[in-house]
């Protein structure tokens, strides 16, 4: 187990390094205006001096090495457009809790609705509830999220009399629309896979044996089928944070929420390359950690799984 975890952490760290290097190189190919707040007012000599001061005239391999050295010391650089010369750590500090709270509430809301959706779809397979759930899942997966996000914002604000713009002083119910919007993708995701795994379990021999013994359908469903079907789903629960992150990028910008998602959109629009680089690094880290936690969660839920054992070993 520990051996596997060590290897997985090493591979994840290597993946993260590759992602950072690719983003770093791509940003270096962008116009140099992204590193200046008042580019049009500077002379060529001033621009050149600034570029040398920032190390952007050094060989690319030297720039990458310097970046990782600074990163190791907790230095992500400074913003060049959003908040000029302000350390990126100070910019991200107040925004991280907002996105974390929004994302956590979204995941919890998704689990509360998505898992029961899949359970009832499997229980009433082929009936009205199953068809209704399938229609919902197909709609969420087929329609671009930006479309129903806008509809939710428009009609939701009319029905709740809430403002479309984020306001920290507004009552807690204002969070319902952003959380609901971000949850829809994961609700459909959980519902689809819970149904699939439970239907597969219903067709196995041990279920037929339990029925032959006279066990009730509820005991079979919740005592055996759901428990076994939840194990493979558990692997994807941490990675569902990726869906939440993707949704938060648009939702936070749509509602002007002062979180990480809206900040990423603003930094891209204003070509704040250093800030873009830091946020992408943070998102990549969250995604990779989610993949590792997914494997570990499977082991916790099902002791029969041994991550450190090769196939065929006894």
C-alpha positions as CSV (number, residue, x, y, z in Angstrom):
1,X,0.0,0.0,0.0
2,X,2.7,2.5,1.0
3,X,4.9,1.4,-1.9
4,X,2.0,2.0,-4.3
5,X,1.2,5.4,-2.7
6,X,4.8,6.4,-3.0
7,X,4.9,5.5,-6.7
8,X,1.6,7.2,-7.3
9,X,2.8,10.4,-5.6
10,X,6.0,10.3,-7.7
11,X,4.0,9.9,-10.9
12,X,1.6,12.6,-9.9
13,X,4.4,15.0,-9.1
14,X,6.0,14.3,-12.5
15,X,2.6,14.9,-14.2
16,X,2.3,18.2,-12.4
17,X,5.8,19.3,-13.4
18,X,5.0,18.5,-17.1
19,X,1.7,20.5,-16.9
20,X,3.5,23.4,-15.3
21,X,6.3,23.4,-17.9
22,X,3.8,23.2,-20.8
23,X,1.8,26.1,-19.4
24,X,5.0,28.0,-18.7
25,X,6.3,27.6,-22.2
26,X,3.0,28.5,-23.8
27,X,2.7,31.7,-21.8
28,X,6.2,32.6,-22.8
29,X,5.0,32.5,-26.4
30,X,2.4,35.1,-25.7
31,X,3.0,38.7,-26.5
32,X,5.1,40.5,-23.9
33,X,2.4,43.0,-23.3
34,X,1.0,40.6,-20.7
35,X,3.9,41.4,-18.4
36,X,3.3,45.2,-18.4
37,X,0.5,47.3,-17.0
38,X,1.3,50.4,-19.1
39,X,3.0,48.9,-22.1
40,X,2.0,51.7,-24.5
41,X,3.6,54.4,-22.4
42,X,7.0,52.7,-22.0
43,X,10.0,53.2,-24.3
44,X,11.9,50.3,-25.9
45,X,14.7,50.7,-23.4
46,X,12.4,50.6,-20.4
47,X,10.7,47.5,-21.8
48,X,14.0,45.8,-22.4
49,X,15.3,46.6,-18.9
50,X,12.1,45.3,-17.3
51,X,12.3,42.1,-19.3
52,X,15.8,41.5,-18.2
53,X,14.9,42.4,-14.6
54,X,12.1,39.7,-14.7
55,X,14.5,37.2,-16.2
56,X,12.5,36.9,-19.4
57,X,15.6,37.4,-21.6
58,X,17.3,34.4,-20.0
59,X,17.3,31.0,-21.8
60,X,14.0,29.2,-21.4
61,X,15.5,26.3,-19.4
62,X,17.0,28.9,-16.9
63,X,13.6,30.6,-16.6
64,X,11.9,27.2,-15.8
65,X,14.6,26.4,-13.2
66,X,14.2,29.7,-11.6
67,X,10.5,29.4,-11.5
68,X,10.6,26.0,-9.7
69,X,13.2,27.4,-7.2
70,X,10.8,30.3,-6.4
71,X,7.9,27.9,-6.2
72,X,9.8,25.7,-3.7
73,X,10.1,28.8,-1.5
74,X,6.4,29.7,-1.9
75,X,6.9,32.5,-4.3
76,X,4.5,32.5,-7.2
77,X,5.5,35.9,-8.5
78,X,3.6,39.2,-8.7
79,X,0.6,40.3,-10.7
80,X,1.2,42.5,-13.7
81,X,-2.3,43.6,-14.6
82,X,-5.0,42.6,-12.0
83,X,-3.2,44.1,-9.0
84,X,0.1,45.5,-10.2
85,X,3.2,44.3,-8.2
86,X,1.1,42.6,-5.6
87,X,2.3,39.1,-4.7
88,X,0.0,36.4,-6.2
89,X,-0.2,34.7,-2.8
90,X,-1.9,37.8,-1.4
91,X,-4.3,37.9,-4.3
92,X,-5.3,34.2,-4.0
93,X,-5.5,34.2,-0.2
94,X,-8.9,35.8,0.2
95,X,-10.4,34.1,-2.9
96,X,-9.5,30.5,-2.0
97,X,-11.9,30.2,0.9
98,X,-14.8,31.5,-1.3
99,X,-14.2,29.0,-4.0
100,X,-13.6,26.2,-1.5
101,X,-16.9,26.9,0.3
102,X,-18.8,27.2,-3.0
103,X,-17.3,24.0,-4.4
104,X,-17.8,22.0,-1.2
105,X,-21.4,23.0,-0.9
106,X,-21.9,22.1,-4.6
107,X,-20.4,18.6,-4.1
108,X,-22.5,18.0,-1.0
109,X,-25.7,19.1,-2.8
110,X,-24.8,16.9,-5.8
111,X,-24.4,13.8,-3.5
112,X,-27.6,14.5,-1.7
113,X,-29.6,14.6,-5.0
114,X,-27.5,12.6,-7.4
115,X,-27.1,9.3,-5.5
116,X,-30.8,8.9,-4.7
117,X,-31.6,9.8,-8.3
118,X,-29.5,6.8,-9.5
119,X,-30.9,4.5,-6.8
120,X,-34.5,5.2,-7.7
121,X,-33.7,4.9,-11.4
122,X,-32.2,1.5,-10.8
123,X,-35.1,0.4,-8.6
124,X,-37.8,1.5,-11.0
125,X,-35.9,0.5,-14.2
126,X,-37.9,1.1,-17.3
127,X,-40.6,3.0,-15.4
128,X,-41.6,6.6,-15.2
129,X,-38.9,7.7,-12.7
130,X,-36.2,5.9,-14.7
131,X,-37.3,7.6,-17.9
132,X,-37.5,11.0,-16.2
133,X,-34.0,10.6,-14.8
134,X,-32.6,9.5,-18.1
135,X,-34.2,12.6,-19.8
136,X,-32.6,14.8,-17.2
137,X,-29.1,13.2,-17.6
138,X,-29.3,13.4,-21.4
139,X,-30.4,17.1,-21.2
140,X,-27.5,18.0,-18.8
141,X,-24.9,16.2,-20.9
142,X,-26.2,17.4,-24.3
143,X,-26.9,21.1,-23.6
144,X,-23.9,23.4,-23.1
145,X,-23.7,24.3,-19.5
146,X,-23.4,28.0,-20.3
147,X,-27.0,27.9,-21.7
148,X,-28.8,26.6,-18.7
149,X,-26.5,28.6,-16.4
150,X,-27.9,31.7,-18.0
151,X,-31.5,30.5,-17.8
152,X,-31.1,29.6,-14.1
153,X,-29.6,33.0,-13.4
154,X,-32.3,34.9,-15.3
155,X,-35.4,33.1,-14.0
156,X,-33.9,32.3,-10.6
157,X,-33.2,35.9,-9.8
158,X,-36.8,36.8,-10.8
159,X,-38.4,34.2,-8.6
160,X,-36.1,34.7,-5.6
161,X,-35.8,38.5,-6.0
162,X,-32.0,38.1,-5.6
163,X,-29.4,40.2,-7.3
164,X,-27.4,38.8,-10.2
165,X,-24.2,40.4,-8.8
166,X,-22.4,38.9,-5.8
167,X,-22.8,40.7,-2.5
168,X,-21.2,39.5,0.7
169,X,-23.9,41.2,2.8
170,X,-26.8,39.4,1.1
171,X,-28.6,36.6,3.0
172,X,-27.4,33.0,2.6
173,X,-30.1,32.1,0.2
174,X,-28.3,34.1,-2.5
175,X,-25.8,31.2,-2.7
176,X,-28.5,28.8,-3.8
177,X,-28.5,29.7,-7.5
178,X,-24.7,29.4,-8.0
179,X,-24.5,26.2,-6.0
180,X,-27.5,24.7,-7.9
181,X,-25.9,25.7,-11.2
182,X,-22.6,24.1,-10.4
183,X,-24.3,21.0,-9.0
184,X,-26.3,20.0,-12.1
185,X,-23.4,18.4,-13.9
186,X,-22.4,16.2,-10.9
187,X,-26.0,15.3,-10.1
188,X,-26.4,13.9,-13.6
189,X,-22.9,12.2,-13.3
190,X,-23.7,10.5,-10.0
191,X,-27.2,9.5,-11.1
192,X,-26.0,7.9,-14.3
193,X,-23.2,5.8,-12.8
194,X,-25.1,4.8,-9.6
195,X,-27.9,3.5,-11.9
196,X,-25.5,1.7,-14.2
197,X,-23.5,0.0,-11.4
198,X,-26.7,-1.0,-9.5
199,X,-28.3,-2.5,-12.6
200,X,-25.2,-4.6,-13.1
201,X,-25.3,-5.8,-9.5
202,X,-29.0,-6.7,-9.8
203,X,-28.1,-9.2,-12.6
204,X,-25.5,-11.1,-10.5
205,X,-26.0,-14.5,-9.0
206,X,-25.8,-13.5,-5.4
207,X,-28.8,-11.3,-5.8
208,X,-30.8,-14.2,-7.3
209,X,-29.6,-16.3,-4.3
210,X,-30.8,-13.7,-1.8
211,X,-34.2,-13.5,-3.5
212,X,-34.4,-17.3,-3.4
213,X,-33.8,-17.1,0.4
214,X,-36.7,-14.8,0.7
215,X,-34.8,-11.6,1.5
216,X,-36.8,-8.4,1.0
217,X,-36.1,-6.1,-2.0
218,X,-35.0,-3.2,0.3
219,X,-32.5,-5.4,2.1
220,X,-31.1,-6.7,-1.2
221,X,-30.9,-3.1,-2.6
222,X,-29.4,-1.3,0.4
223,X,-27.6,-4.2,2.1
224,X,-25.9,-5.6,-0.9
225,X,-26.5,-4.0,-4.3
226,X,-26.0,-0.3,-3.3
227,X,-23.0,-1.1,-1.1
228,X,-21.2,-3.0,-3.9
229,X,-22.2,-0.5,-6.6
230,X,-20.9,2.4,-4.6
231,X,-17.3,1.0,-4.5
232,X,-16.4,1.7,-8.1
233,X,-18.3,5.0,-8.0
234,X,-16.2,6.1,-5.0
235,X,-13.1,6.2,-7.2
236,X,-14.6,9.1,-9.2
237,X,-16.0,11.1,-6.3
238,X,-12.8,13.1,-5.7
239,X,-12.3,13.6,-9.4
240,X,-15.8,15.1,-9.6
241,X,-14.1,18.2,-8.1
242,X,-12.8,18.8,-11.6
243,X,-16.4,19.1,-12.9
244,X,-17.0,21.6,-10.1
245,X,-13.9,23.5,-10.9
246,X,-14.8,23.8,-14.6
247,X,-18.3,24.9,-13.6
248,X,-17.0,27.4,-11.1
249,X,-14.9,29.2,-13.7
250,X,-18.0,30.2,-15.6
251,X,-20.5,30.5,-12.6
252,X,-18.2,32.7,-10.5
253,X,-17.6,35.0,-13.5
254,X,-21.4,35.0,-14.3
255,X,-22.4,36.0,-10.8
256,X,-19.2,38.2,-10.2
257,X,-18.2,36.0,-7.2
258,X,-14.8,36.9,-5.9
259,X,-13.4,33.5,-6.2
260,X,-10.8,31.6,-8.2
261,X,-12.9,30.9,-11.2
262,X,-13.8,34.6,-11.9
263,X,-10.2,35.5,-11.2
264,X,-8.9,33.1,-13.8
265,X,-11.3,34.5,-16.5
266,X,-10.2,38.1,-15.6
267,X,-6.5,37.2,-15.7
268,X,-6.9,35.6,-19.1
269,X,-8.9,38.5,-20.5
270,X,-6.3,41.0,-19.2
271,X,-3.3,38.8,-20.2
272,X,-1.9,38.7,-16.7
273,X,0.3,35.8,-17.6
274,X,1.9,35.3,-14.2
275,X,-1.4,35.0,-12.4
276,X,-2.8,32.7,-15.1
277,X,0.2,30.4,-14.5
278,X,-0.3,30.3,-10.8
279,X,-4.1,29.5,-11.0
280,X,-3.5,26.7,-13.6
281,X,-0.9,25.3,-11.3
282,X,-3.4,25.3,-8.4
283,X,-6.2,23.7,-10.4
284,X,-3.8,21.0,-11.7
285,X,-2.7,20.2,-8.2
286,X,-6.3,19.8,-7.0
287,X,-7.1,17.5,-9.9
288,X,-4.1,15.3,-9.3
289,X,-4.8,15.0,-5.6
290,X,-8.4,14.1,-6.5
291,X,-7.2,11.1,-8.6
292,X,-5.0,9.8,-5.7
293,X,-7.8,10.2,-3.1
294,X,-10.1,8.3,-5.4
295,X,-7.9,5.2,-5.4
296,X,-7.4,5.4,-1.6
297,X,-11.2,5.8,-1.0
298,X,-11.8,2.6,-2.9
299,X,-9.4,0.7,-0.6
300,X,-11.1,2.1,2.5
301,X,-14.6,1.1,1.3
302,X,-13.6,-2.3,0.0
303,X,-10.7,-4.1,2.0
304,X,-10.6,-6.8,-0.8
305,X,-8.9,-4.3,-3.0
306,X,-5.1,-4.1,-2.7
307,X,-3.4,-1.3,-4.6
308,X,0.0,-2.7,-4.0
309,X,-0.7,-6.2,-5.3
310,X,-0.3,-7.1,-9.0
311,X,-3.0,-8.9,-10.9
312,X,-2.9,-12.7,-10.3
313,X,-1.0,-12.5,-6.9
314,X,-2.4,-14.3,-3.9
